[in-house]
C-alpha cells in the first residue's frame, strides 16, 4: 500500500571496500557498512536484517573489509539482505512467477548480471482439487480448504524451484527475491486470503494491494528474508497478471491510446495511455480457448495449431505441434478453422455449417450437424475428429462477447475501435492467435496488422521486470491506482451490440473491409 | 538507520466507522480500511500485517464495520497491528524499559489513554554470571556465553512483564509496543550482538543504530508483531540510556547551553544546545556509587542517605531509609558525609582525616586511619560502621575525575563551567545526590542551586516518551547523529586539571565561593 515514487533503485548486488575502523574512526560495524552503502548507492535509511547484524563483525573482518552486499532497494524501504566476502561468487538469483489458474511458469533471473537463466512451466496443482476459479473459491468454503489450496501451490512452487535451480547448477538458497503476478483469486489463494467474497455481490477481495512480504512468511523455500512482491489487483476481475502485462507493454507510458486484451474464458481489456486508463472484464466463455468442443485441447504434440482450406478444392491443410498425426485442436486452431471455413464458404455469416459446401465432411448425428475435420485414418486417435454445430455456435457467442466488450469499452470514452493506435494481445493463449483469423471471424477489430502486438506471457515478463528493473515498481502501483474499472452493464445497448456481433464477421461488413480481401496462403 | 523527520505521528489506537462495501464501491477490505485510516490519520503508505489481513474480512463484518485499530506509525514505516470490533475494550499497552547493568526497570503504559499504569524494578539477572560490563563482555568470549546472557535478560523481562501485567489486571498479550534504553553493552547483550570489540581498541560496537525489530524476533512474550525500539548509541561509551536522558531533558531543543551528566562508575556527560552537542565519557571509579568502602551499599532499609555534622559539637545526625537502625551508607550518603566532615573541619583540603578534630571517632587499624561513623551499639549490624582513609582517598579521586571530565568538556568548546545555564543530573543514582554536598566536595561546579535539575530515571523517562509521543522519535536519531563524541585524552593538561581537583573543593577556592558560606542545617 505504497505511493512512493522514488525514481531510482540501487542494484541488488553491490561490491564494497570499507575503510577499516581505527581510533580516529570508530563507527560501529553496522553503521560503517550502511554509510558506505549509502555513499555508493545513494540510498537513505538502509535497514540491516537482524540476523545479519549478529554475524556482521566476523564477516567484515574475515573478508578484510572487502564485501559483496545483497540488498533490496524497494519503494517500501531498503533492506540489506546479506553480506559476504567479495571473493564469494555464489550466484544471486531472483524468481519471477506467472501464477495462472491452469498453468504456472517460473523464470529464474540472475540479479547480478540482470539476465534470465531458465524457465519452467507446470500445471497449477490446485486444478486437481478444483478445475477453475469458481470451483476453487467454493472449495475454500470447506473447513481447511483454503489452507489446502495454499499449501498445494506453495509446495509445488518449492519443488519446481528446486528442479529449476538444479538445472542451473544452484539451489533455492541462491534465490533472494520473488515477484509474482496472478489473477485476483490465484493471488488470494497463494497468500491464504479468504477469496469467498470475490464471487459474491458486491465482489470484494480481501486485498488489492498485498503488502511486500518475506519468503519465510509464506513458507517459500528460498532465502527466508527474500522480499516477495505480489502484483496488486484493480479488483476482483482485473488482477495482478494484467497489471504486469500493462507494465510490460508500456501502454501506461505512451502518448497514443492503446488497448491491451487478454483473451481467455474471461476477457480482460484495458484502454488508455499515459494520461488515463480504463479497464473492464467480461465472460467470453471457454470456447476461445478450445474448452468446449470435444476435440479441443491444450497445446501438445499432435494438436492442430494452424489450418488452411483451399478456396477452390476445399482441401484441408494442417500444421500440428511437432508435426505429429492430429489428435485434437487448440483454441487458436479453432479460431483459424472457423475463419478458413467462413472464407471457403463452408460457414454462412451466422456461423452455420453449409451442408452443400461442406460436402462429405458434413455429417449429422442425433439431429446435430457436424463437420469432420480429420478422418479416422489420418488421426492419431483412430477416430474421426469432428466439430459440432453447437461447438461453432459457442465459438460465435464467445467471439461476439469479446468484440462487444472491446466495442463497449472503447465507446465508453467516445472512441471507435479504429482509433486504437496499438492493440496489445497479452497472455500465452493470446500469443498463439493469428490476428488475421481473429479479424476474419470478427473477434478482433479490423485494424492494420502492424497495429497488433503480441506480448507473449506478459504476466511473466512484467514480474521479471519488477525484479530486473526495480525502479519500475512505483509504476506498478501507479497503473493500479490510475486505472478506472468500468463495470460492464449487460443492458439493452450491450445486447444490441452483442447481437450484431454474432455474425461473421459482423452484421455490418463495412467494419471489416479486409475480410473480403483475405487470400488463401499455403502454410 | 533512519533519517525521516516526519513531524507528526498518528495515535496508537484509532476508532473507525467504515462505509460497508457496495456495488458502487467495491474496494477490497484491506484497501478500504487503509484508506479510511489514511483519511483519519493522514498516514500514507500504511502496511497491514499479513496475518491480520487473513482474518480481516471476518473481523470487519462481525464488527459491522465499526472497528478499533492498533497501529504503529513510526518513522521507519506505518503498520497496522490489529483490528478488533469497536466494542472490544481490551487494553492496549506498551512497555518502556530502562535496561541497566545492575538494575532493570519496566514501566507499563496505556497507549490509548497515554498514561503510565505501573512500574517494576529488578536486578539484571546477568549480574549473577558477571557483575559488571567488563566481566559480561569477557563472558561472551566463551562458547554460548552471548546466548546465555541474552536468554537471561529476555526471560527475566518476560517473567517480570507477566507480574507487572497481572498487577494491572491484564496480560503481556495486551502489550503492542516496547521501547528500551540501555548502555551500549547492555543493548548488545539484549540483541545478541557480539560486544567483544566494544572494549578492545579501536572500540567498535556492532551497531549504534539497531533496526526497529518485532517482538517475535527477540522471543519477547508480548504481541509478536509489536515494534521494539532500541535507543541508538553514540558509541561504545555513550549509549542509548544517555540519548534517552537527553530526549527527556529537552537539552537538544533549548537555545541556552546546558550540560547533562550521568554520575556513576563511568561519568557520561553531554554539553550543548539546539545547535550543537558534544559528549564524552570517562571512568570516575566506583567510589561515587559507594562501591568501594566497606560500609557502602545500595539503597535499602537502614542505609544512611543523609548526614549532618553539627559544626560546633561535631555531633552526627543521620537519616536512614525507612528510619531503620543504620547498617551501611549509600553513594550519595558518602558524598554528603565527606562534605559534612570537610565543613566541620574533620577532613583537611587534601581529604585526610584530622585526628584531633575527629576525636574518639578517629581510629587506626594496621596503620590505616579510620573514622567511626556509627558505633556498634547504634548500628543494625552490632559492629562499628567505619570509613577508612583509603575509602576517602578513593572518593577524592573519583570526584576529581568527575570534575575534570566536566571541566575538560566545557573547555573544549571554549566555555567555562559557570557558563552553563542548566545542569541536568541524570540517572537514578544522580537523583539521590544533594547538589550542595556535591559542590562542597568539588565534585560538581559551584553554580546557583536553581541551575541544577535532577531528572530521576531519565533513561526510563526517555523510553516512555518514545512510546507516548512517537512524534519525538526522529529527535532520538537527530540527537545521536548530531552529537560529537570527544575522546578524552589523558594528557598532561588533563592530569594537571585532575591534580588541582584532588582537593576539597579545589586548589583554587575561588571557583567555589559558596562552599565557605555553607551553613549547617538540621535535617
Contacts between the chains, C-beta under 8 A, distances in Angstrom:
chain1	res1	chain2	res2	distance
A	1	B	30	7.6
A	1	B	31	7.2
A	1	B	34	5.2
A	1	B	45	6.1
A	1	B	46	5.7
A	1	B	47	6.1
A	1	B	48	7.1
A	2	B	45	4.9
A	3	B	44	5.7
A	3	B	45	5.9
A	4	B	45	6.7
A	21	B	202	5.2
A	21	B	204	4.8
A	22	B	202	5.3
A	23	B	201	6.7
A	23	B	202	4.5
A	23	B	203	7.7
A	23	B	487	7.4
A	26	B	202	4.7
A	26	B	203	5.2
A	26	B	204	5.6
A	26	B	235	6.5
A	26	B	236	7.1
A	27	B	204	7.7
A	27	B	208	7.3
A	28	B	204	6.2
A	28	B	205	4.1
A	28	B	206	6.2
A	28	B	207	5.2
A	28	B	208	4.1
A	28	B	209	7.7
A	28	B	233	7.5
A	28	B	235	7.6
A	29	B	204	6.1
A	29	B	205	7.3
A	29	B	206	5.2
A	29	B	207	6.9
A	30	B	1	7.7
A	30	B	206	6.0
A	30	B	207	3.7
A	30	B	208	7.2
A	30	B	209	7.0
A	30	B	210	8.0
A	31	B	1	7.2
A	31	B	207	6.8
A	31	B	208	5.0
A	31	B	209	6.0
A	34	B	1	5.2
A	34	B	209	7.8
A	44	B	3	5.7
A	45	B	1	6.0
A	45	B	2	5.0
A	45	B	3	5.9
A	45	B	4	6.7
A	45	B	76	7.7
A	46	B	1	5.7
A	47	B	1	6.2
A	47	B	76	7.4
A	47	B	211	5.0
A	48	B	1	7.2
A	48	B	207	7.3
A	48	B	211	6.0
A	49	B	211	7.6
A	50	B	191	7.6
A	50	B	211	6.4
A	50	B	213	6.0
A	50	B	217	5.5
A	53	B	191	7.6
A	53	B	193	6.2
A	53	B	206	6.2
A	53	B	207	5.6
A	53	B	210	7.5
A	53	B	211	7.4
A	54	B	191	7.8
A	54	B	192	5.8
A	54	B	193	5.9
A	54	B	194	7.3
A	54	B	206	7.7
A	56	B	206	6.3
A	56	B	207	8.0
A	57	B	194	5.7
A	57	B	196	7.9
A	57	B	197	6.4
A	57	B	204	7.7
A	57	B	206	5.4
A	58	B	194	7.8
A	76	B	45	7.7
A	76	B	47	7.4
A	76	B	77	7.4
A	77	B	76	7.4
A	77	B	77	6.2
A	191	B	50	7.6
A	191	B	53	7.6
A	191	B	54	7.8
A	192	B	54	5.7
A	193	B	53	6.2
A	193	B	54	5.9
A	194	B	54	7.3
A	194	B	57	5.7
A	194	B	58	7.8
A	196	B	57	7.9
A	197	B	29	8.0
A	197	B	57	6.4
A	201	B	23	6.7
A	202	B	21	5.2
A	202	B	22	5.2
A	202	B	23	4.5
A	202	B	25	8.0
A	202	B	26	4.7
A	203	B	23	7.8
A	203	B	26	5.3
A	204	B	21	4.8
A	204	B	26	5.6
A	204	B	27	7.6
A	204	B	28	6.2
A	204	B	29	6.1
A	204	B	57	7.7
A	205	B	28	4.0
A	205	B	29	7.3
A	206	B	28	6.2
A	206	B	29	5.2
A	206	B	30	6.0
A	206	B	53	6.2
A	206	B	54	7.7
A	206	B	56	6.3
A	206	B	57	5.4
A	207	B	28	5.2
A	207	B	29	6.9
A	207	B	30	3.6
A	207	B	31	6.8
A	207	B	48	7.3
A	207	B	53	5.6
A	207	B	56	8.0
A	208	B	27	7.4
A	208	B	28	4.1
A	208	B	30	7.2
A	208	B	31	5.1
A	209	B	28	7.7
A	209	B	30	7.0
A	209	B	31	6.0
A	209	B	34	7.9
A	210	B	30	8.0
A	210	B	53	7.6
A	211	B	47	5.1
A	211	B	48	6.0
A	211	B	49	7.6
A	211	B	50	6.3
A	211	B	53	7.4
A	213	B	50	6.0
A	217	B	50	5.5
A	233	B	28	7.5
A	235	B	26	6.4
A	235	B	28	7.6
A	236	B	26	7.1
A	487	B	23	7.4
